[in-house]
């Protein structure tokens, strides 16, 4: 089954060495999104990038601390995303946050039909 609609996509760009209260910052953002009941959140690790400092961070076999770029993506209704934004204010994010309107398509698998004889009575 397929349904579509409009939503906002919240994209938060941080580094993987960014922390909040001795925990990875991205972990706290995902926890807060989950606690707020948002539809979903994903964290994507980049292999190379740069931000405000213009210093290029790259995954390299001989470097121990690469501070690779991370992208946290959250998508939900405009109302829910905008209500979530103040929950980011106290995290000390040092990165870019973008919001853009997106068209969503949600695929859901149909309920499986029971094919075993013991389900016939259901």
JOUR-V189215 format. One record per residue. N is the residue number from 1. RES is the residue in three letters. D_CENTER is the distance of its C-alpha to the mean C-alpha in whole Angstrom. Layout:
BEGIN
<<N	RES	D_CENTER> <N	RES	D_CENTER>>
END
This chain:
BEGIN
<<1	UNK	24> <2	UNK	22> <3	UNK	21> <4	UNK	20> <5	UNK	19> <6	UNK	18> <7	UNK	14> <8	UNK	12> <9	UNK	9> <10	UNK	8> <11	UNK	7> <12	UNK	8> <13	UNK	10> <14	UNK	12> <15	UNK	14> <16	UNK	14> <17	UNK	17> <18	UNK	16> <19	UNK	16> <20	UNK	17> <21	UNK	20> <22	UNK	20> <23	UNK	17> <24	UNK	14> <25	UNK	12> <26	UNK	9> <27	UNK	10> <28	UNK	11> <29	UNK	8> <30	UNK	7> <31	UNK	10> <32	UNK	11> <33	UNK	9> <34	UNK	10> <35	UNK	13> <36	UNK	13> <37	UNK	13> <38	UNK	10> <39	UNK	10> <40	UNK	7> <41	UNK	3> <42	UNK	3> <43	UNK	5> <44	UNK	8> <45	UNK	11> <46	UNK	13> <47	UNK	17> <48	UNK	18> <49	UNK	18> <50	UNK	19> <51	UNK	19> <52	UNK	21> <53	UNK	23> <54	UNK	24> <55	UNK	24> <56	UNK	23> <57	UNK	21> <58	UNK	21> <59	UNK	21> <60	UNK	25> <61	UNK	27> <62	UNK	29> <63	UNK	27> <64	UNK	25> <65	UNK	23> <66	UNK	21> <67	UNK	18> <68	UNK	16> <69	UNK	13> <70	UNK	10> <71	UNK	7> <72	UNK	4> <73	UNK	3> <74	UNK	4> <75	UNK	8> <76	UNK	11> <77	UNK	14> <78	UNK	16> <79	UNK	17> <80	UNK	14> <81	UNK	12> <82	UNK	15> <83	UNK	16> <84	UNK	13> <85	UNK	13> <86	UNK	16> <87	UNK	15> <88	UNK	13> <89	UNK	17> <90	UNK	18> <91	UNK	16> <92	UNK	18> <93	UNK	15> <94	UNK	17> <95	UNK	15> <96	UNK	14> <97	UNK	12> <98	UNK	12> <99	UNK	12> <100	UNK	14> <101	UNK	15> <102	UNK	15> <103	UNK	17> <104	UNK	15> <105	UNK	17> <106	UNK	17> <107	UNK	19> <108	UNK	20> <109	UNK	23> <110	UNK	26> <111	UNK	28> <112	UNK	30> <113	UNK	33> <114	UNK	35> <115	UNK	38> <116	UNK	39> <117	UNK	43> <118	UNK	42> <119	UNK	39> <120	UNK	42> <121	UNK	43> <122	UNK	40>>
END
